[in-house]
Amino acid sequence: MTFNSTNLWMKDAAKEIPDGVNTVAFIRHAERYTNPPDGDYSNLMLTPNGIKMANDIGSSIDRKIGIMRSSPVGRCMQTVQEIIKCVPDNFKPDNDISNDKEKLTSHSFCHIQGDPRPKEQGGVGWYEYFHFLQIHDTQGSRGITLEQETKTILDAIFSQTLDSKQRPAQTEKGMLDIICTHDSHIVIMASALFGLKTQTDWSEEWCKWAEGLFFFGTRNNFTAFWRGQKKEFSNYLMQI
């Protein structure tokens, strides 16, 4: 599989994915405009460079696009739209819902259980929250655990893509599903599955634009890729 990402490790990981297996690219949106003075991120869309990031991914895809999902936030939907726009015609989805907000979006890929809002707004603090999850400081995270956050997201990924009943049994194998989400969800997944450690402020370890994880398999038994690592999981967090 080819996946022309600005995150070079994703290019290499895509080449390792076996032919004939349905795969999910679970990625953060591409580059958006910088933080607004009023702190409201909700309406920030992709920069021209962010659009190019998404277009480059799309034009490189050499698998049939299957299921698409996105956070309802505009820049995530825009990332999916810009990817799909550039996918070669023979790999475009049979049912292109990239411009249908109602069908494309899922709040599972926007909301989390904890409160990482800025401290001045009563939250834990953005980077602080994820750091507390990683070091299992439930006092700092106000009672929420990394495992709780992870299970919710992981269940949504598989129930809405690889294990979804929306995919007909006769559908060809080796399809690529795309989910576009936020750095919060990528950091949670990478922290739980691969031991990502970030700081109480921004650091180089933080999730990059259009970066994410690849998955294939089923919820019970899946393989995941992240930053040069590949791991297999069996019955992971199925019991909590």
Backbone as CSV, one residue per row, in Angstrom:
resi,resn,N_x,N_y,N_z,CA_x,CA_y,CA_z,C_x,C_y,C_z
1,MET,0.850,-1.186,0.000,0.000,0.000,0.000,0.883,1.232,0.000
2,THR,0.463,2.250,-0.696,1.196,3.515,-0.674,0.367,4.578,0.052
3,PHE,1.072,5.446,0.766,0.423,6.488,1.555,1.429,7.617,1.672
4,ASN,1.294,8.602,0.777,2.309,9.648,0.648,2.114,10.733,1.702
5,SER,2.536,10.414,2.924,2.375,11.334,4.048,3.633,12.154,4.260
6,THR,3.459,13.354,4.825,4.622,14.143,5.233,5.317,13.503,6.430
7,ASN,4.626,12.593,7.104,5.228,11.804,8.185,5.838,10.562,7.551
8,LEU,7.146,10.584,7.365,7.806,9.573,6.546,7.609,8.162,7.080
9,TRP,7.470,8.018,8.390,7.281,6.674,8.928,5.988,6.047,8.418
10,MET,4.985,6.883,8.121,3.725,6.345,7.620,3.889,5.782,6.211
11,LYS,4.740,6.398,5.407,5.041,5.846,4.082,5.606,4.441,4.214
12,ASP,6.571,4.294,5.134,7.220,2.994,5.323,6.252,1.968,5.897
13,ALA,5.428,2.390,6.866,4.471,1.467,7.476,3.466,0.961,6.449
14,ALA,3.021,1.854,5.567,2.030,1.457,4.559,2.552,0.328,3.677
15,LYS,3.846,0.354,3.397,4.440,-0.692,2.562,4.430,-2.050,3.253
16,GLU,4.367,-2.059,4.582,4.375,-3.314,5.342,3.000,-3.957,5.458
17,ILE,1.975,-3.212,5.124,0.616,-3.751,5.283,0.352,-4.788,4.197
18,PRO,-0.050,-5.989,4.582,-0.241,-7.063,3.591,-1.318,-6.726,2.570
19,ASP,-1.147,-7.254,1.373,-2.192,-7.140,0.358,-3.408,-7.932,0.816
20,GLY,-4.579,-7.473,0.421,-5.782,-8.247,0.661,-6.393,-8.124,2.037
21,VAL,-5.853,-7.241,2.893,-6.474,-7.031,4.202,-7.060,-5.630,4.258
22,ASN,-8.278,-5.523,4.762,-8.873,-4.203,4.947,-8.117,-3.474,6.047
23,THR,-7.874,-2.206,5.821,-7.007,-1.407,6.694,-7.669,-0.080,7.014
24,VAL,-7.411,0.436,8.212,-7.888,1.762,8.600,-6.703,2.701,8.759
25,ALA,-6.802,3.873,8.158,-5.889,4.979,8.446,-6.626,5.912,9.399
26,PHE,-6.181,5.937,10.636,-6.811,6.746,11.691,-5.901,7.949,11.912
27,ILE,-6.233,9.094,11.312,-5.287,10.204,11.241,-5.847,11.513,11.809
28,ARG,-4.913,12.337,12.237,-5.251,13.708,12.607,-5.492,14.510,11.325
29,HIS,-6.275,15.546,11.424,-6.474,16.445,10.273,-5.141,17.047,9.822
30,ALA,-5.100,17.510,8.603,-3.907,18.155,8.065,-3.739,19.556,8.677
31,GLU,-2.689,20.225,8.277,-2.323,21.514,8.902,-3.463,22.530,8.828
32,ARG,-3.778,23.117,9.971,-4.811,24.157,10.048,-4.157,25.502,10.328
33,TYR,-4.994,26.545,10.287,-4.496,27.877,10.634,-4.165,27.937,12.124
34,THR,-3.339,28.908,12.505,-2.819,28.983,13.868,-3.899,29.343,14.876
35,ASN,-3.544,29.119,16.131,-4.493,29.316,17.224,-5.088,30.722,17.210
36,PRO,-6.395,30.847,17.356,-7.044,32.157,17.336,-6.859,32.890,18.663
37,PRO,-6.843,34.218,18.624,-6.675,34.994,19.863,-7.743,34.713,20.911
38,ASP,-8.965,34.385,20.468,-10.051,34.151,21.427,-10.091,32.717,21.947
39,GLY,-9.163,31.871,21.464,-9.091,30.501,21.946,-10.120,29.554,21.358
40,ASP,-10.927,30.014,20.404,-11.952,29.167,19.792,-11.376,28.493,18.540
41,TYR,-11.079,27.214,18.670,-10.470,26.463,17.574,-11.496,25.909,16.592
42,SER,-12.764,25.978,16.941,-13.778,25.189,16.244,-13.899,25.508,14.758
43,ASN,-13.646,26.753,14.370,-13.861,27.123,12.971,-12.585,27.193,12.147
44,LEU,-11.457,26.790,12.720,-10.194,26.853,11.978,-10.164,25.770,10.898
45,MET,-9.906,26.175,9.668,-9.857,25.241,8.546,-8.414,25.016,8.098
46,LEU,-8.230,24.227,7.039,-6.893,23.885,6.580,-6.212,25.055,5.883
47,THR,-4.920,25.147,6.087,-4.101,26.105,5.340,-3.892,25.555,3.926
48,PRO,-3.374,26.375,2.992,-3.020,25.828,1.668,-2.055,24.650,1.772
49,ASN,-1.119,24.719,2.703,-0.198,23.595,2.889,-0.932,22.367,3.427
50,GLY,-1.912,22.590,4.294,-2.708,21.478,4.799,-3.506,20.807,3.690
51,ILE,-4.056,21.619,2.789,-4.781,21.068,1.642,-3.840,20.227,0.780
52,LYS,-2.622,20.723,0.569,-1.643,19.956,-0.215,-1.291,18.643,0.482
53,MET,-1.157,18.671,1.808,-0.881,17.427,2.544,-1.941,16.376,2.235
54,ALA,-3.205,16.789,2.329,-4.313,15.872,2.091,-4.357,15.425,0.630
55,ASN,-4.152,16.352,-0.294,-4.142,16.016,-1.717,-3.041,15.007,-2.054
56,ASP,-1.863,15.186,-1.459,-0.745,14.277,-1.720,-1.034,12.869,-1.212
57,ILE,-1.697,12.788,-0.050,-2.102,11.466,0.445,-3.070,10.831,-0.548
58,GLY,-4.090,11.600,-0.934,-5.106,11.061,-1.839,-4.560,10.580,-3.164
59,SER,-3.693,11.373,-3.775,-3.173,11.016,-5.102,-2.280,9.782,-5.058
60,SER,-1.759,9.440,-3.876,-0.861,8.279,-3.766,-1.590,6.977,-3.496
61,ILE,-2.856,7.054,-3.127,-3.577,5.859,-2.678,-3.759,4.860,-3.823
62,ASP,-3.425,3.605,-3.529,-3.531,2.546,-4.533,-4.396,1.391,-4.044
63,ARG,-5.339,1.713,-3.173,-6.342,0.748,-2.719,-7.712,1.384,-2.838
64,LYS,-8.701,0.551,-3.034,-10.076,1.051,-3.088,-10.447,1.651,-1.738
65,ILE,-10.990,2.855,-1.768,-11.452,3.487,-0.536,-12.758,2.822,-0.110
66,GLY,-12.818,2.455,1.171,-14.010,1.804,1.705,-14.839,2.775,2.531
67,ILE,-14.846,2.573,3.824,-15.648,3.381,4.731,-14.887,4.643,5.121
68,MET,-15.607,5.760,5.190,-15.022,7.037,5.601,-15.760,7.565,6.818
69,ARG,-15.004,8.081,7.782,-15.594,8.707,8.950,-14.754,9.929,9.330
70,SER,-15.396,10.865,10.005,-14.710,12.091,10.392,-15.340,12.676,11.651
71,SER,-14.535,13.366,12.427,-15.071,14.276,13.423,-15.949,15.293,12.698
72,PRO,-16.996,15.804,13.342,-17.838,16.814,12.694,-17.191,18.188,12.594
73,VAL,-15.999,18.357,13.147,-15.302,19.643,13.054,-14.837,19.851,11.613
74,GLY,-15.005,21.056,11.112,-14.818,21.355,9.692,-13.487,20.936,9.109
75,ARG,-12.392,21.161,9.826,-11.077,20.857,9.259,-10.864,19.353,9.083
76,CYS,-11.544,18.545,9.905,-11.446,17.090,9.732,-12.220,16.655,8.498
77,MET,-13.428,17.165,8.342,-14.196,16.845,7.134,-13.458,17.329,5.897
78,GLN,-12.878,18.517,5.978,-12.138,19.063,4.838,-10.954,18.177,4.479
79,THR,-10.281,17.626,5.484,-9.158,16.736,5.217,-9.608,15.515,4.435
80,VAL,-10.724,14.898,4.862,-11.249,13.744,4.130,-11.629,14.144,2.711
81,GLN,-12.307,15.256,2.562,-12.728,15.713,1.238,-11.536,15.933,0.312
82,GLU,-10.482,16.548,0.833,-9.306,16.834,0.001,-8.531,15.560,-0.332
83,ILE,-8.569,14.588,0.565,-7.958,13.296,0.241,-8.739,12.619,-0.882
84,ILE,-10.049,12.496,-0.691,-10.879,11.761,-1.652,-10.869,12.431,-3.021
85,LYS,-10.820,13.744,-3.042,-10.819,14.482,-4.306,-9.678,14.053,-5.218
86,CYS,-8.552,13.661,-4.615,-7.359,13.359,-5.407,-7.073,11.870,-5.557
87,VAL,-7.910,11.029,-4.977,-7.735,9.586,-5.146,-7.941,9.230,-6.617
88,PRO,-7.063,8.423,-7.220,-7.278,8.002,-8.617,-8.657,7.387,-8.809
89,ASP,-9.232,7.609,-9.972,-10.620,7.227,-10.217,-10.907,5.755,-9.916
90,ASN,-9.979,4.866,-10.253,-10.241,3.438,-10.052,-10.189,3.021,-8.588
91,PHE,-9.753,3.946,-7.704,-9.701,3.642,-6.277,-10.681,4.487,-5.459
92,LYS,-11.442,5.330,-6.130,-12.418,6.147,-5.414,-13.511,5.264,-4.813
93,PRO,-14.131,5.714,-3.726,-15.186,4.895,-3.107,-16.404,4.769,-4.013
94,ASP,-17.073,3.621,-3.919,-18.303,3.434,-4.700,-19.385,4.393,-4.231
95,ASN,-19.390,4.661,-2.935,-20.378,5.574,-2.355,-19.625,6.710,-1.677
96,ASP,-19.413,7.783,-2.398,-18.627,8.901,-1.884,-19.507,9.778,-0.990
97,ILE,-19.295,9.654,0.322,-20.081,10.442,1.276,-19.249,11.585,1.864
98,SER,-18.106,11.880,1.245,-17.198,12.856,1.838,-17.803,14.253,1.948
99,ASN,-18.830,14.544,1.162,-19.480,15.857,1.249,-20.850,15.791,1.930
100,ASP,-21.140,14.655,2.543,-22.407,14.471,3.246,-22.126,14.444,4.739
101,LYS,-22.283,15.573,5.398,-21.905,15.679,6.805,-22.629,14.672,7.681
102,GLU,-23.901,14.461,7.437,-24.690,13.568,8.283,-24.158,12.141,8.235
103,LYS,-23.766,11.677,7.049,-23.284,10.303,6.903,-21.802,10.172,7.257
104,LEU,-21.046,11.220,7.018,-19.595,11.154,7.205,-19.180,11.247,8.664
105,THR,-19.878,12.057,9.434,-19.349,12.420,10.742,-19.829,11.527,11.875
106,SER,-18.974,11.443,12.898,-19.274,10.694,14.114,-18.665,11.425,15.291
107,HIS,-19.461,11.680,16.319,-18.952,12.366,17.501,-17.970,11.500,18.287
108,SER,-17.903,10.206,17.964,-16.924,9.330,18.610,-15.503,9.800,18.361
109,PHE,-15.294,10.516,17.261,-13.957,10.946,16.882,-13.739,12.440,17.130
110,CYS,-14.549,12.980,18.048,-14.417,14.381,18.438,-14.378,14.516,19.955
111,HIS,-15.264,13.819,20.631,-15.400,13.954,22.078,-14.519,12.964,22.830
112,ILE,-14.054,13.376,23.999,-13.378,12.470,24.915,-14.039,12.599,26.281
113,GLN,-13.697,11.689,27.207,-14.403,11.632,28.479,-13.908,12.663,29.491
114,GLY,-12.623,12.978,29.439,-12.046,13.916,30.393,-12.276,15.362,30.003
115,ASP,-11.628,16.264,30.737,-11.819,17.698,30.523,-10.468,18.398,30.324
116,PRO,-9.939,18.363,29.094,-8.641,18.991,28.842,-8.721,20.480,28.485
117,ARG,-9.830,21.099,28.819,-9.930,22.540,28.565,-8.840,23.287,29.344
118,PRO,-8.555,24.534,28.942,-7.573,25.326,29.690,-7.964,25.458,31.161
119,LYS,-6.961,25.581,32.015,-7.215,25.682,33.453,-8.084,26.890,33.787
120,GLU,-7.889,27.994,33.075,-8.671,29.191,33.357,-10.150,29.021,33.028
121,GLN,-10.460,27.967,32.261,-11.858,27.663,31.962,-12.390,26.529,32.840
122,GLY,-11.588,26.103,33.801,-12.024,25.053,34.712,-11.575,23.658,34.344
123,GLY,-10.803,23.524,33.259,-10.341,22.212,32.829,-9.009,21.833,33.452
124,VAL,-8.531,20.659,33.094,-7.244,20.163,33.585,-6.083,20.887,32.912
125,GLY,-6.301,21.342,31.700,-5.224,21.876,30.863,-4.973,20.898,29.729
126,TRP,-4.752,21.416,28.528,-4.680,20.549,27.348,-3.562,19.521,27.435
127,TYR,-2.329,19.960,27.430,-1.214,19.007,27.435,-1.122,18.278,28.769
128,GLU,-1.507,18.961,29.841,-1.462,18.337,31.163,-2.361,17.100,31.232
129,TYR,-3.549,17.203,30.654,-4.496,16.094,30.738,-3.911,14.806,30.163
130,PHE,-3.327,14.899,28.982,-2.803,13.701,28.331,-1.561,13.173,29.053
131,HIS,-0.775,14.067,29.608,0.375,13.655,30.411,-0.093,12.874,31.639
132,PHE,-1.126,13.364,32.313,-1.646,12.661,33.487,-2.176,11.277,33.111
133,LEU,-2.851,11.173,31.952,-3.305,9.859,31.501,-2.124,8.911,31.327
134,GLN,-1.069,9.416,30.700,0.087,8.576,30.389,0.801,8.066,31.643
135,ILE,0.843,8.878,32.693,1.549,8.462,33.907,0.579,7.878,34.936
136,HIS,-0.662,7.675,34.507,-1.691,7.040,35.348,-1.940,7.820,36.643
137,ASP,-1.956,9.129,36.501,-2.243,10.018,37.634,-3.725,10.375,37.577
138,THR,-4.565,9.552,38.207,-6.009,9.780,38.126,-6.453,10.995,38.930
139,GLN,-5.637,11.412,39.881,-5.972,12.653,40.577,-5.832,13.827,39.622
140,GLY,-4.741,13.824,38.863,-4.529,14.895,37.892,-5.559,14.877,36.780
141,SER,-5.951,13.686,36.337,-6.916,13.567,35.232,-8.364,13.560,35.704
142,ARG,-8.551,13.769,37.001,-9.886,13.835,37.606,-10.681,12.537,37.452
143,GLY,-9.976,11.439,37.711,-10.645,10.148,37.780,-10.735,9.369,36.486
144,ILE,-10.349,9.975,35.365,-10.412,9.290,34.075,-9.083,8.572,33.828
145,THR,-9.153,7.343,33.333,-7.934,6.585,33.053,-7.656,6.525,31.551
146,LEU,-6.405,6.254,31.241,-6.014,6.080,29.842,-6.779,4.916,29.222
147,GLU,-6.982,3.868,29.988,-7.689,2.695,29.477,-9.145,3.025,29.130
148,GLN,-9.780,3.838,29.953,-11.167,4.238,29.657,-11.246,5.011,28.346
149,GLU,-10.376,5.991,28.192,-10.378,6.797,26.968,-10.087,5.928,25.748
150,THR,-9.107,5.039,25.895,-8.678,4.201,24.774,-9.770,3.250,24.324
151,LYS,-10.396,2.573,25.265,-11.426,1.590,24.909,-12.555,2.236,24.121
152,THR,-12.992,3.418,24.551,-14.090,4.095,23.854,-13.732,4.382,22.399
153,ILE,-12.518,4.890,22.195,-12.095,5.227,20.827,-11.870,3.968,20.007
154,LEU,-11.203,2.987,20.597,-10.904,1.748,19.880,-12.177,1.027,19.474
155,ASP,-13.148,0.966,20.365,-14.433,0.336,20.034,-15.100,1.052,18.863
156,ALA,-15.017,2.384,18.863,-15.639,3.154,17.779,-14.927,2.918,16.450
157,ILE,-13.604,2.871,16.475,-12.851,2.634,15.237,-13.309,1.338,14.577
158,PHE,-13.342,0.256,15.341,-13.652,-1.049,14.746,-15.133,-1.208,14.437
159,SER,-15.998,-0.721,15.313,-17.431,-0.890,15.062,-17.893,-0.092,13.853
160,GLN,-17.193,0.998,13.553,-17.613,1.845,12.438,-16.839,1.591,11.151
161,THR,-15.816,0.729,11.221,-15.045,0.431,9.996,-14.845,-1.076,9.833
162,LEU,-13.742,-1.622,10.357,-13.344,-2.992,10.049,-14.355,-4.043,10.461
163,ASP,-15.064,-3.823,11.559,-16.081,-4.774,12.009,-17.498,-4.320,11.656
164,SER,-17.609,-3.295,10.844,-18.914,-2.697,10.589,-19.798,-3.585,9.729
165,LYS,-21.061,-3.649,10.084,-22.043,-4.377,9.282,-22.411,-3.589,8.024
166,GLN,-21.949,-2.334,7.951,-22.230,-1.535,6.758,-21.400,-2.011,5.569
167,ARG,-20.346,-2.793,5.838,-19.522,-3.295,4.744,-20.098,-4.634,4.278
168,PRO,-20.628,-4.720,3.061,-21.212,-5.973,2.583,-20.186,-7.105,2.602
169,ALA,-20.646,-8.321,2.893,-19.742,-9.468,2.994,-19.018,-9.736,1.676
170,GLN,-19.660,-9.393,0.567,-19.074,-9.677,-0.732,-18.105,-8.587,-1.200
171,THR,-17.926,-7.570,-0.381,-17.036,-6.477,-0.756,-15.617,-6.992,-0.961
172,GLU,-14.934,-6.432,-1.942,-13.550,-6.835,-2.203,-12.671,-6.586,-0.980
173,LYS,-11.648,-7.396,-0.839,-10.715,-7.253,0.269,-9.630,-6.249,-0.100
174,GLY,-8.871,-5.871,0.914,-7.767,-4.953,0.663,-8.204,-3.516,0.484
175,MET,-9.300,-3.119,1.130,-9.783,-1.748,1.024,-9.123,-0.881,2.096
176,LEU,-9.147,0.415,1.885,-8.611,1.369,2.849,-9.748,2.223,3.390
177,ASP,-9.988,2.112,4.690,-10.936,2.988,5.376,-10.180,4.184,5.932
178,ILE,-10.833,5.330,5.972,-10.192,6.554,6.461,-11.042,7.170,7.566
179,ILE,-10.405,7.443,8.700,-11.044,8.189,9.784,-10.182,9.396,10.069
180,CYS,-10.785,10.579,10.044,-10.049,11.801,10.372,-10.539,12.352,11.704
181,THR,-9.600,12.569,12.601,-9.917,12.963,13.957,-8.978,14.077,14.407
182,HIS,-8.731,14.150,15.706,-7.928,15.228,16.286,-6.694,14.669,16.986
183,ASP,-5.759,15.561,17.290,-4.531,15.131,17.955,-4.824,14.437,19.280
184,SER,-5.879,14.861,19.980,-6.241,14.241,21.258,-6.434,12.736,21.117
185,HIS,-7.175,12.322,20.097,-7.497,10.909,19.912,-6.274,10.109,19.467
186,ILE,-5.444,10.726,18.630,-4.225,10.042,18.196,-3.274,9.861,19.367
187,VAL,-3.115,10.899,20.184,-2.219,10.823,21.331,-2.704,9.767,22.331
188,ILE,-3.992,9.714,22.571,-4.531,8.692,23.480,-4.214,7.290,22.969
189,MET,-4.477,7.039,21.695,-4.236,5.714,21.144,-2.755,5.356,21.143
190,ALA,-1.906,6.287,20.743,-0.470,6.016,20.707,0.096,5.831,22.113
191,SER,-0.466,6.537,23.083,-0.017,6.400,24.476,-0.346,5.016,25.018
192,ALA,-1.560,4.554,24.765,-1.994,3.260,25.295,-1.333,2.093,24.570
193,LEU,-1.279,2.165,23.251,-0.804,1.026,22.469,0.711,0.977,22.339
194,PHE,1.347,2.161,22.329,2.790,2.194,22.045,3.608,2.939,23.093
195,GLY,2.981,3.342,24.186,3.727,3.979,25.265,4.211,5.377,24.974
196,LEU,3.523,6.105,24.085,3.900,7.492,23.821,3.897,8.294,25.118
197,LYS,4.924,9.097,25.306,5.012,9.976,26.463,5.178,11.412,25.980
198,THR,4.279,12.282,26.420,4.367,13.701,26.095,4.535,14.486,27.387
199,GLN,4.683,15.797,27.258,4.977,16.638,28.410,3.747,17.458,28.807
200,THR,3.896,18.298,29.820,2.797,19.152,30.262,2.691,20.421,29.420
201,ASP,3.527,20.529,28.411,3.443,21.586,27.411,3.777,20.940,26.074
202,TRP,3.645,21.682,24.985,3.944,21.091,23.679,5.387,20.609,23.629
203,SER,5.603,19.461,22.992,6.953,18.937,22.796,6.992,18.212,21.463
204,GLU,8.189,17.876,20.998,8.359,17.241,19.692,7.649,15.894,19.595
205,GLU,7.374,15.290,20.737,6.707,13.985,20.719,5.238,14.074,20.325
206,TRP,4.688,15.272,20.375,3.259,15.445,20.125,2.894,15.035,18.700
207,CYS,1.653,14.633,18.508,1.145,14.208,17.205,1.290,15.327,16.166
208,LYS,1.794,14.973,14.991,2.001,15.932,13.909,0.736,16.047,13.042
209,TRP,0.756,17.029,12.144,-0.358,17.186,11.198,-0.490,15.923,10.342
210,ALA,-1.706,15.480,10.145,-2.028,14.329,9.279,-1.311,13.053,9.705
211,GLU,-0.887,12.985,10.951,-0.237,11.784,11.465,-1.277,10.917,12.175
212,GLY,-1.040,9.625,12.191,-1.971,8.747,12.870,-1.474,7.324,12.926
213,LEU,-2.396,6.413,13.100,-2.072,4.996,13.199,-2.765,4.230,12.083
214,PHE,-2.147,3.116,11.684,-2.801,2.164,10.794,-3.265,0.975,11.633
215,PHE,-4.423,0.438,11.264,-4.943,-0.766,11.905,-5.415,-1.747,10.841
216,PHE,-5.214,-3.035,11.103,-5.945,-4.049,10.358,-6.247,-5.216,11.294
217,GLY,-7.250,-6.017,10.902,-7.691,-7.115,11.749,-9.091,-6.869,12.267
218,THR,-9.381,-7.428,13.436,-10.686,-7.260,14.078,-10.478,-6.679,15.461
219,ARG,-11.568,-6.268,16.093,-11.453,-5.703,17.439,-10.807,-6.704,18.401
220,ASN,-11.081,-7.980,18.223,-10.515,-9.000,19.101,-9.033,-9.249,18.846
221,ASN,-8.645,-9.155,17.586,-7.259,-9.437,17.204,-6.847,-8.475,16.091
222,PHE,-6.057,-7.487,16.453,-5.678,-6.477,15.463,-4.187,-6.181,15.512
223,THR,-3.719,-5.609,14.417,-2.341,-5.145,14.300,-2.369,-3.638,14.139
224,ALA,-1.461,-2.952,14.809,-1.393,-1.494,14.747,0.028,-1.047,14.426
225,PHE,0.135,0.098,13.745,1.420,0.686,13.393,1.487,2.111,13.931
226,TRP,2.655,2.486,14.466,2.867,3.851,14.954,4.375,4.151,15.009
227,ARG,4.808,5.144,14.295,6.181,5.652,14.341,7.249,4.560,14.339
228,GLY,7.181,3.733,13.316,8.184,2.699,13.134,7.972,1.444,13.948
229,GLN,6.913,1.387,14.724,6.614,0.210,15.536,5.373,-0.500,14.984
230,LYS,5.384,-1.794,15.135,4.253,-2.631,14.734,3.959,-3.589,15.882
231,LYS,2.707,-3.639,16.316,2.341,-4.508,17.430,1.028,-5.225,17.131
232,GLU,0.916,-6.438,17.673,-0.314,-7.211,17.573,-0.996,-7.246,18.937
233,PHE,-2.318,-7.170,18.918,-3.103,-7.118,20.149,-4.219,-8.149,20.096
234,SER,-4.411,-8.862,21.200,-5.471,-9.863,21.294,-6.336,-9.562,22.517
235,ASN,-7.628,-9.400,22.274,-8.602,-9.126,23.340,-8.184,-7.925,24.204
236,TYR,-7.635,-6.930,23.568,-7.117,-5.766,24.278,-8.258,-4.902,24.830
237,LEU,-8.315,-4.715,26.135,-9.322,-3.905,26.824,-10.749,-4.351,26.501
238,MET,-10.920,-5.629,26.268,-12.263,-6.126,25.960,-13.128,-6.272,27.204
239,GLN,-12.496,-6.350,28.378,-13.240,-6.689,29.589,-13.587,-5.501,30.476
240,ILE,-13.039,-4.311,30.194,-13.316,-3.185,31.099,-14.541,-2.418,30.649
